[in-house]
Amino acid sequence: MSDSQTLPPTAAKRIGVAADHGGFELKENLAGMLREAHYEVFDFGDGQPKPDDDYPDFGEPLAHAVAFGEVHRGIAICGSGVGVCIAANKVPGVRACLIHESFSARQGVEDDDMT
């Protein structure tokens, strides 16, 4: 599903973020940077770092929001990044990948239909 099918072309870019305790601090920093860059940020949690939370509780709702066009892109974070990618990729219409630098992020979106 393309962005143009679900959101008006004049809408601000909507970015969803989600993280368990392993990625909470990074999620908070990224969300702040995105807001400063005038993106509309939707936080799928966790709202506070809790050692017993688990990445699927936050990554799966974010993946569904991406699949249904409620956000343009999603950033999901866990301790390693691997588990949340696996969880997100179980949602039909989502292509998630572990990204550590900007080249792979751009390549994944432009050439590999990563959402």
C-alpha positions as CSV (number, residue, x, y, z in Angstrom):
1,M,0.0,0.0,0.0
2,S,1.6,3.3,-1.0
3,D,1.5,6.5,1.0
4,S,-0.6,8.2,-1.6
5,Q,-3.4,5.7,-1.1
6,T,-3.8,6.3,2.6
7,L,-2.6,9.8,3.5
8,P,-3.3,13.1,1.7
9,P,-0.2,14.3,-0.2
10,T,-0.1,17.5,1.9
11,A,0.0,15.7,5.2
12,A,3.1,16.0,7.4
13,K,5.2,12.9,7.4
14,R,3.9,10.7,10.1
15,I,6.5,8.6,11.8
16,G,5.7,5.9,14.4
17,V,8.3,5.0,17.0
18,A,8.3,2.0,19.4
19,A,10.7,0.5,21.8
20,D,11.0,-1.8,24.8
21,H,13.3,-1.1,27.7
22,G,16.3,-2.0,25.6
23,G,15.7,0.9,23.2
24,F,13.7,3.3,25.3
25,E,16.4,6.0,25.6
26,L,17.2,5.9,21.9
27,K,13.5,6.1,21.0
28,E,13.0,9.1,23.2
29,N,16.0,10.9,21.6
30,L,14.9,10.0,18.0
31,A,11.4,11.1,18.7
32,G,12.7,14.5,19.9
33,M,14.9,14.9,16.8
34,L,12.0,14.0,14.5
35,R,9.7,16.5,16.1
36,E,12.4,19.2,15.8
37,A,12.5,18.3,12.1
38,H,8.7,18.9,11.9
39,Y,7.6,15.3,11.6
40,E,4.4,14.2,13.3
41,V,5.6,11.5,15.7
42,F,3.3,8.8,17.1
43,D,4.7,6.9,20.1
44,F,3.7,3.3,20.4
45,G,5.5,2.9,23.7
46,D,6.8,2.0,26.0
47,G,6.1,5.2,27.9
48,Q,8.8,4.4,30.5
49,P,11.6,1.9,30.7
50,K,10.3,-1.2,32.4
51,P,12.7,-4.2,32.6
52,D,9.9,-6.7,32.2
53,D,8.4,-5.2,29.0
54,D,8.8,-7.0,25.7
55,Y,9.4,-5.7,22.2
56,P,6.3,-7.4,20.5
57,D,4.0,-5.4,22.8
58,F,5.2,-2.2,21.0
59,G,6.6,-3.3,17.7
60,E,3.5,-5.2,16.5
61,P,1.1,-2.3,17.0
62,L,3.5,0.0,15.2
63,A,3.8,-2.5,12.3
64,H,0.0,-2.7,12.0
65,A,-0.1,1.1,11.9
66,V,2.4,1.1,9.0
67,A,0.5,-1.6,7.2
68,F,-2.8,0.2,7.5
69,G,-1.2,3.6,6.4
70,E,-1.7,5.3,9.7
71,V,2.0,6.3,9.7
72,H,4.3,6.7,6.7
73,R,7.3,4.9,8.3
74,G,8.0,3.1,11.6
75,I,11.1,3.0,13.8
76,A,11.1,0.0,16.2
77,I,13.9,-0.5,18.7
78,C,14.8,-3.3,21.0
79,G,18.1,-4.4,22.7
80,S,19.6,-5.9,19.5
81,G,17.0,-4.8,16.9
82,V,16.7,-8.3,15.6
83,G,13.6,-9.4,17.6
84,V,11.5,-6.4,16.8
85,C,12.4,-6.8,13.1
86,I,11.2,-10.4,13.2
87,A,8.0,-9.3,15.0
88,A,7.3,-6.5,12.5
89,N,7.9,-8.7,9.5
90,K,5.2,-11.1,10.6
91,V,2.6,-8.3,9.9
92,P,1.4,-8.6,6.2
93,G,2.4,-5.5,4.2
94,V,5.4,-4.7,6.4
95,R,9.1,-5.0,5.4
96,A,11.4,-4.3,8.4
97,C,15.2,-4.5,8.5
98,L,17.9,-3.9,11.0
99,I,19.6,-0.6,10.1
100,H,22.8,0.8,11.6
101,E,23.6,3.6,9.2
102,S,22.0,6.0,6.7
103,F,23.0,4.3,3.4
104,S,21.1,1.0,4.3
105,A,18.1,3.0,5.5
106,R,17.9,5.0,2.2
107,Q,18.6,1.9,0.1
108,G,16.0,-0.2,1.9
109,V,13.3,2.4,1.4
110,E,14.1,3.4,-2.2
111,D,15.0,0.1,-3.7
112,D,13.6,-2.6,-1.4
113,D,10.2,-1.2,-0.4
114,M,11.1,-1.2,3.2
115,T,8.4,0.4,5.3
